[in-house]
Amino acid sequence: MSAKVALQLNAAVGLTSTVAAGALMSMVMQNPAAVAEAIARHEYQEVAMAVAHQLAGWLHALLRFV
């Protein structure tokens, strides 16, 4: 693997994790009780689906302006 490919992969992983963390923090700020209850019940699929829904909402809002 060349250095250029490694740097591009690193950037993609970093950007993806930053966006996912931002979506999770947004959910925690909007509805902290629901997120805390889902994590306490070990229902991580519910949290992941909520993050995906949040990201889809952001993408929809972004594409509305294009």
CYANA upper distance limits for C-alpha pairs under 8 A (distance plus 0.5 A):
  1 MET  CA      5 VAL  CA      6.99
  1 MET  CA      6 ALA  CA      7.17
  2 SER  CA      6 ALA  CA      6.79
  3 ALA  CA      7 LEU  CA      6.64
  4 LYS  CA      8 GLN  CA      6.72
  5 VAL  CA      9 LEU  CA      6.59
  6 ALA  CA     10 ASN  CA      6.59
  7 LEU  CA     11 ALA  CA      6.62
  8 GLN  CA     12 ALA  CA      6.69
  9 LEU  CA     13 VAL  CA      6.67
 10 ASN  CA     14 GLY  CA      6.55
 11 ALA  CA     15 LEU  CA      6.55
 12 ALA  CA     16 THR  CA      6.60
 13 VAL  CA     17 SER  CA      6.61
 14 GLY  CA     18 THR  CA      6.58
 15 LEU  CA     19 VAL  CA      6.71
 16 THR  CA     20 ALA  CA      6.68
 17 SER  CA     21 ALA  CA      6.49
 18 THR  CA     22 GLY  CA      6.61
 19 VAL  CA     23 ALA  CA      6.72
 20 ALA  CA     24 LEU  CA      6.73
 20 ALA  CA     51 VAL  CA      7.60
 20 ALA  CA     55 LEU  CA      8.32
 21 ALA  CA     25 MET  CA      6.60
 22 GLY  CA     26 SER  CA      6.54
 23 ALA  CA     27 MET  CA      6.77
 23 ALA  CA     51 VAL  CA      6.37
 23 ALA  CA     54 GLN  CA      6.79
 23 ALA  CA     55 LEU  CA      7.04
 24 LEU  CA     28 VAL  CA      6.73
 24 LEU  CA     51 VAL  CA      6.49
 25 MET  CA     29 MET  CA      6.65
 26 SER  CA     30 GLN  CA      6.68
 27 MET  CA     31 ASN  CA      6.33
 27 MET  CA     32 PRO  CA      7.53
 27 MET  CA     35 VAL  CA      7.82
 27 MET  CA     51 VAL  CA      8.08
 27 MET  CA     54 GLN  CA      8.33
 28 VAL  CA     32 PRO  CA      4.95
 28 VAL  CA     35 VAL  CA      6.75
 31 ASN  CA     35 VAL  CA      7.15
 32 PRO  CA     36 ALA  CA      6.54
 33 ALA  CA     37 GLU  CA      6.54
 34 ALA  CA     38 ALA  CA      6.65
 35 VAL  CA     39 ILE  CA      6.72
 35 VAL  CA     47 VAL  CA      7.38
 36 ALA  CA     40 ALA  CA      6.49
 37 GLU  CA     41 ARG  CA      6.65
 38 ALA  CA     42 HIS  CA      6.76
 38 ALA  CA     43 GLU  CA      5.76
 38 ALA  CA     44 TYR  CA      7.45
 38 ALA  CA     46 GLU  CA      7.42
 38 ALA  CA     47 VAL  CA      7.24
 39 ILE  CA     43 GLU  CA      6.37
 39 ILE  CA     44 TYR  CA      6.81
 39 ILE  CA     47 VAL  CA      7.98
 43 GLU  CA     47 VAL  CA      7.40
 44 TYR  CA     48 ALA  CA      6.58
 45 GLN  CA     49 MET  CA      6.53
 46 GLU  CA     50 ALA  CA      6.68
 47 VAL  CA     51 VAL  CA      6.70
 48 ALA  CA     52 ALA  CA      6.67
 49 MET  CA     53 HIS  CA      6.59
 50 ALA  CA     54 GLN  CA      6.61
 51 VAL  CA     55 LEU  CA      6.67
 52 ALA  CA     56 ALA  CA      6.60
 53 HIS  CA     57 GLY  CA      6.69
 54 GLN  CA     58 TRP  CA      6.83
 55 LEU  CA     59 LEU  CA      6.63
 56 ALA  CA     60 HIS  CA      6.54
 57 GLY  CA     61 ALA  CA      6.67
 58 TRP  CA     62 LEU  CA      6.62
 59 LEU  CA     63 LEU  CA      6.55
 60 HIS  CA     64 ARG  CA      6.61
 61 ALA  CA     65 PHE  CA      7.64
 62 LEU  CA     66 VAL  CA      7.61
